[in-house]
Amino acid sequence: MYGIGIRRVATAMVTASAATLLMTACQPGGSPAGAGSSPSGAPVKPAASTSTSSSTSPSAPSAPSTHATSAASGSPTHTATPSTGAKACGLSDLKASMYQAAVRPDGTGTGAAIVEFTNVSGKACTVQGYPTVAGAGNGSPEKNRPLKVTTTGGASTVKVAPGGKAWTKLTFVQVQGEADGYCKSGATPASYPTLVVGVPGAGAHQVALTDGVIAECDDKVTVTALSAAKPS
């Protein structure tokens, strides 16, 4: 009897265990309990794929060109300097005159003078650059006394129509004091009845001041470029 009781207890225990396993396997969704779930019972989401398709990746834009190009040819563009359509003035094309400038350094000498070139030819011509300046000798070019020229301002081509004018301004080292005056440098003032003003490509023009003589110090002069605008 004792052996029969033990066998009945063991059979009951096996039957109970089988029932428990059957209940565990029959969870909602047909999946075994614990598969695809976190310890808390929440569903575990599948990890996102980290691979990307090279065919869908946009290509990087190329850097813009730093050169200006022609839309038609693709070659760099250049700005051409327009031509004046006139020849350079010659010696006989220009007539020179000279008068004191309104704006000049303080002193009793000439200070500054305007040289005016008039186109006396029947055609337009051009001048450009900075004139040279010399004190005229007594009837002999070999005795001309060149002045040391300092240029100022930018030079450009000036088209002078028939009857038109171009100008340059000469600014001297001013004489100080009365009578014969004196130079701040200690040099002796110089005076010239006429100057020889050289126009690049258009010869040397001897010209007298309309109101007096040229009085200056140190044989130095500051010269502006030939211009279509009248200086003061």
C-alpha positions in Angstrom: 0.0 0.0 0.0 2.8 2.3 0.8 4.4 1.9 -2.6 1.1 2.4 -4.4 0.7 5.8 -2.5 4.1 7.0 -3.6 3.4 6.1 -7.3 0.1 8.1 -7.2 1.8 11.2 -5.7 4.5 11.1 -8.4 1.9 10.7 -11.2 0.0 13.7 -9.9 3.1 15.8 -9.8 4.0 14.9 -13.4 0.4 15.7 -14.6 0.5 19.1 -12.8 3.9 20.0 -14.4 2.6 19.0 -17.9 -0.5 21.3 -17.4 1.7 24.2 -16.4 3.9 23.8 -19.5 0.9 23.7 -21.7 -0.6 26.9 -20.3 2.8 28.7 -20.7 3.1 27.7 -24.4 -0.4 29.0 -25.2 0.2 32.7 -24.7 -1.5 35.4 -27.0 0.1 35.6 -30.4 1.3 32.0 -30.3 4.8 33.0 -29.1 6.4 31.5 -26.0 6.4 33.7 -23.0 9.7 35.7 -22.7 10.5 35.6 -26.5 10.7 39.2 -28.0 9.9 40.9 -24.7 11.8 42.8 -22.1 12.0 41.7 -18.5 9.1 44.1 -17.8 6.9 42.4 -20.3 7.0 45.2 -23.0 7.6 44.2 -26.6 11.2 44.7 -27.9 11.4 46.7 -31.1 13.7 45.4 -33.8 16.9 47.4 -34.3 16.9 49.8 -37.4 19.2 48.9 -40.2 22.4 51.0 -40.4 23.1 50.3 -44.0 22.4 52.9 -46.7 22.2 52.6 -50.4 24.9 54.4 -52.3 22.5 55.0 -55.2 20.2 57.2 -53.1 23.0 59.4 -51.5 23.1 62.9 -53.0 26.4 63.9 -54.5 28.3 66.9 -52.9 27.9 70.1 -55.0 31.0 71.3 -56.7 32.7 74.5 -55.6 31.7 77.6 -57.6 34.3 78.9 -60.1 36.2 82.1 -59.0 36.7 83.3 -62.6 34.2 85.4 -64.5 33.5 83.7 -67.8 31.6 84.5 -71.0 28.3 82.7 -71.2 28.9 82.0 -74.9 32.5 80.7 -74.9 33.2 79.9 -71.2 36.5 81.8 -71.5 37.5 84.6 -69.0 36.0 88.0 -69.9 38.1 91.1 -70.4 37.2 94.7 -70.4 38.7 96.5 -73.4 39.9 100.1 -73.1 37.9 102.1 -75.6 39.9 103.9 -78.3 39.6 107.7 -78.7 39.6 107.3 -82.5 42.0 110.3 -82.8 45.7 110.6 -83.5 48.2 112.1 -81.0 48.6 115.9 -81.2 51.7 117.2 -82.9 53.7 120.4 -82.2 51.8 122.5 -84.8 48.4 121.2 -83.6 48.7 123.1 -80.3 49.0 126.7 -79.2 50.1 127.4 -75.6 49.3 130.3 -73.3 50.1 130.7 -69.6 48.6 132.8 -66.7 48.8 132.9 -62.9 46.7 130.3 -61.1 43.9 131.5 -58.7 45.1 129.0 -56.1 48.8 129.3 -55.3 51.2 129.1 -52.3 51.6 132.1 -50.0 54.4 134.5 -51.0 55.4 137.2 -53.4 56.6 135.1 -56.4 54.6 133.5 -59.1 53.5 130.6 -56.9 51.5 128.7 -59.5 50.6 129.0 -63.2 48.1 127.4 -65.6 49.4 126.4 -69.0 46.6 126.1 -71.6 46.9 124.2 -74.8 44.4 124.9 -77.6 43.9 122.6 -80.6 44.4 124.9 -83.6 44.2 122.1 -86.2 41.0 121.1 -88.0 40.9 117.6 -86.5 40.6 116.2 -83.0 43.9 114.9 -81.5 45.0 113.5 -78.1 47.5 114.5 -75.4 48.6 112.4 -72.4 51.1 112.5 -69.6 53.1 115.1 -67.6 54.8 118.1 -69.3 58.5 118.9 -68.7 59.4 122.5 -67.7 62.5 124.6 -68.2 63.4 128.2 -67.8 64.0 129.6 -71.3 67.5 130.8 -72.1 68.2 134.0 -73.9 67.4 132.9 -77.5 69.3 129.6 -77.3 67.8 126.2 -76.3 71.2 125.2 -75.0 70.8 127.8 -72.3 67.4 126.5 -71.1 67.4 125.7 -67.4 65.4 122.5 -66.7 63.4 122.5 -63.5 63.1 119.4 -61.4 59.6 118.1 -61.9 57.4 116.4 -59.3 54.3 114.9 -60.8 50.9 114.7 -59.1 47.6 113.1 -60.0 46.8 110.3 -62.5 47.4 110.6 -66.2 44.9 109.6 -68.9 44.4 110.2 -72.6 42.7 113.5 -73.3 40.9 114.0 -76.6 41.0 117.6 -77.7 38.5 118.6 -80.3 39.3 121.4 -82.9 39.2 124.6 -80.8 39.2 122.6 -77.6 41.6 122.9 -74.7 43.7 120.8 -72.4 45.4 122.1 -69.2 48.3 121.5 -66.8 49.1 123.3 -63.5 52.6 124.3 -62.5 53.2 124.9 -58.8 56.6 126.5 -57.9 58.5 126.9 -54.7 57.3 130.3 -53.7 59.5 133.4 -53.3 59.1 135.2 -50.0 59.5 138.9 -48.9 59.5 142.1 -50.9 61.7 143.5 -53.7 63.9 140.7 -55.0 62.6 138.5 -52.2 64.3 135.4 -50.7 64.0 131.6 -50.7 63.4 129.7 -47.5 66.1 127.3 -48.5 68.7 130.1 -48.7 69.0 129.9 -52.5 68.8 133.0 -54.7 65.3 133.4 -56.4 65.3 132.9 -60.1 63.1 134.7 -62.7 62.3 133.7 -66.3 60.5 135.8 -68.9 59.3 132.6 -70.6 59.2 128.9 -69.9 59.6 126.0 -72.3 56.9 123.4 -71.6 57.3 120.1 -73.2 54.2 118.0 -74.1 54.8 114.3 -74.4 54.8 113.5 -78.2 53.8 117.0 -79.1 57.1 119.0 -78.8 58.4 121.9 -76.7 56.3 125.1 -76.4 57.9 128.3 -75.4 55.3 130.4 -73.5 55.3 133.7 -71.6 53.2 134.5 -68.5 50.5 136.9 -69.5 50.9 139.0 -66.3 54.6 139.3 -65.3 57.5 136.9 -65.2 58.1 133.6 -63.6 59.7 134.0 -60.2 60.5 130.9 -58.2 62.9 129.2 -55.8 65.1 126.1 -56.0 64.3 125.4 -59.6 61.6 122.9 -58.6 58.0 122.6 -59.9 55.1 120.3 -59.2 53.2 119.4 -62.4 49.7 118.0 -62.9 48.9 115.6 -65.7 47.4 117.1 -68.9 43.6 117.2 -68.3 40.4 118.1 -70.0 39.3 119.8 -66.7 40.6 123.3 -66.1 42.5 123.5 -62.8 42.2 126.5 -60.5 
